[in-house]
């Protein structure tokens, strides 16, 4: 029995869910998202709640049950509230600058790195060392965050780099720590 798959998805006021076979469209104040799911699973809406049901207890149906429910819930949250991931730049001289939709990063390379947002994602620079990634699609926001972080990952010895806000970087001891005796 799936604990996640059986939970109903509450639909807040102002959000419309249209189900056409295995294709679901969710429209809200922030935009609209459409996604196709496995046709074996049944998706129904009643009394302001969306439910996902599976036909059998086979391994693939059990796996898809929870996945489909979570993806639908993410769509509902995305169009009503939206998603935001924040990144911070740590290091002397590391900074970000807004240039239209794009963001220019100066993170210790000999050249600035220019990043264009994915479709449906907006990049906002706060101060000069914090970047916010906003959007209605949780997958796109996570992908954009990962791409930006990949430019300069946090160094294991100094902690310098681009990190997700609140990320804890465990620093390794340097060479000098091993020589003490």
C-alpha positions in Angstrom: 0.0 0.0 0.0 1.5 3.4 -1.0 1.4 6.0 1.7 2.3 8.8 -0.7 0.1 7.7 -3.7 -3.0 7.4 -1.6 -2.9 10.9 -0.1 -5.4 13.2 -1.8 -4.0 16.4 -3.5 -6.0 19.4 -2.2 -6.7 22.0 -5.0 -6.6 25.5 -3.6 -9.1 28.1 -4.8 -8.1 29.8 -8.1 -6.5 26.6 -9.4 -8.1 24.6 -12.2 -7.2 21.0 -12.9 -8.2 19.6 -16.3 -7.9 15.8 -16.9 -8.0 14.5 -20.4 -7.2 10.8 -20.3 -3.6 10.6 -19.1 -2.8 14.3 -19.8 -3.3 16.8 -17.0 -3.3 20.5 -17.2 -3.1 22.7 -14.1 -3.8 26.4 -14.4 -3.4 29.0 -11.6 -2.5 32.5 -10.8 1.2 32.1 -11.8 0.7 30.2 -15.0 -0.2 26.8 -16.5 1.6 23.4 -16.5 0.8 20.4 -18.7 2.1 16.9 -18.3 1.3 13.4 -19.5 1.3 10.5 -17.1 1.2 6.7 -17.5 -2.2 5.7 -19.0 -2.5 2.7 -16.6 -3.1 5.0 -13.6 -6.5 6.7 -13.2 -6.5 10.4 -12.1 -9.8 11.8 -10.9 -11.0 15.1 -9.4 -13.9 15.4 -7.0 -14.9 17.9 -4.2 -11.7 20.0 -4.7 -9.4 17.1 -4.4 -7.4 15.1 -7.0 -6.8 11.4 -6.4 -4.5 8.9 -8.2 -5.4 5.2 -8.2 -3.5 2.2 -9.6 -5.1 -0.8 -11.3 -2.9 -3.6 -9.7 -0.3 -4.1 -7.1 2.5 -4.9 -9.6 5.9 -3.4 -9.0 5.7 -0.9 -11.8 2.2 0.3 -10.9 3.3 0.8 -7.2 6.3 2.8 -8.4 4.3 5.0 -10.7 1.5 5.5 -8.1 3.6 7.7 -5.7 5.5 9.3 -8.5 2.4 10.5 -10.3 0.8 11.8 -7.1 4.0 13.8 -6.2 4.4 15.3 -9.7 0.7 16.4 -9.7 1.1 17.9 -6.2 4.2 19.8 -7.4 2.2 21.1 -10.4 -0.6 22.4 -8.1 1.9 24.1 -5.7 3.8 25.6 -8.6 0.9 27.3 -10.3 -0.5 28.6 -7.0 2.6 29.6 -5.0 5.7 29.0 -7.2 9.1 27.7 -6.3 12.2 29.6 -5.3 15.8 28.3 -4.8 18.5 30.7 -3.6 22.2 30.5 -4.2 24.9 32.4 -2.4 28.4 33.2 -3.7 31.2 32.7 -1.1 34.7 34.0 -1.7 36.7 37.2 -2.0 35.7 39.0 -5.2 32.9 36.5 -6.1 29.9 38.4 -7.3 26.9 38.2 -9.6 25.4 41.0 -11.7 22.0 41.2 -13.5 22.1 41.9 -17.2 18.5 41.8 -18.5 17.3 38.3 -18.1 20.8 36.9 -17.9 23.1 36.9 -14.9 26.9 37.4 -15.1 29.0 35.6 -12.6 32.6 36.6 -11.6 33.8 33.6 -9.6 37.6 33.5 -9.8 38.0 32.7 -13.5 39.9 34.9 -15.9 36.6 35.7 -17.7 33.0 36.4 -16.5 30.5 33.6 -16.9 27.1 34.6 -18.4 24.1 32.4 -17.6 20.7 32.6 -19.5 17.7 31.2 -17.7 15.8 28.1 -18.9 12.3 28.7 -20.3 9.8 29.4 -17.5 12.5 30.3 -15.0 13.6 33.8 -13.9 16.9 34.8 -12.2 17.0 37.6 -9.7 20.2 39.0 -8.2 19.9 40.3 -4.6 22.9 42.4 -3.5 26.0 41.1 -5.3 26.4 37.7 -3.8 22.9 36.1 -3.8 20.9 34.8 -6.7 17.3 33.6 -6.6 15.9 31.1 -9.1 12.1 31.4 -9.4 9.6 29.5 -11.5 6.4 27.4 -11.5 8.0 24.1 -12.6 9.9 22.5 -9.7 12.0 20.4 -12.1 13.1 23.4 -14.1 14.0 25.4 -11.0 16.1 22.6 -9.7 17.8 22.1 -13.0 18.7 25.8 -13.3 20.0 25.8 -9.7 22.2 22.8 -10.4 23.6 24.4 -13.6 24.5 27.6 -11.8 26.1 25.7 -8.9 28.1 23.7 -11.4 29.9 26.8 -12.6 32.0 26.8 -9.4 31.2 24.2 -6.8 32.2 24.9 -3.2 35.8 24.0 -2.6 36.3 21.3 0.0 39.3 23.0 1.6 38.4 26.7 1.6 34.6 26.7 1.2 34.7 29.2 -1.7 32.2 28.7 -4.5 28.5 28.9 -5.4 26.3 27.1 -2.9 22.6 26.6 -2.3 21.4 28.9 0.6 21.7 26.9 3.8 24.0 24.2 2.3 26.6 23.0 4.8 30.0 22.5 3.3 32.2 20.3 5.5 35.8 21.5 5.2 38.6 19.0 5.0 41.8 19.6 7.0 44.7 20.8 5.0 48.2 19.4 4.8 49.3 21.1 8.0 46.7 19.3 10.1 48.3 15.9 9.2 51.8 17.0 10.2 51.0 17.8 13.8 52.3 15.3 16.2 
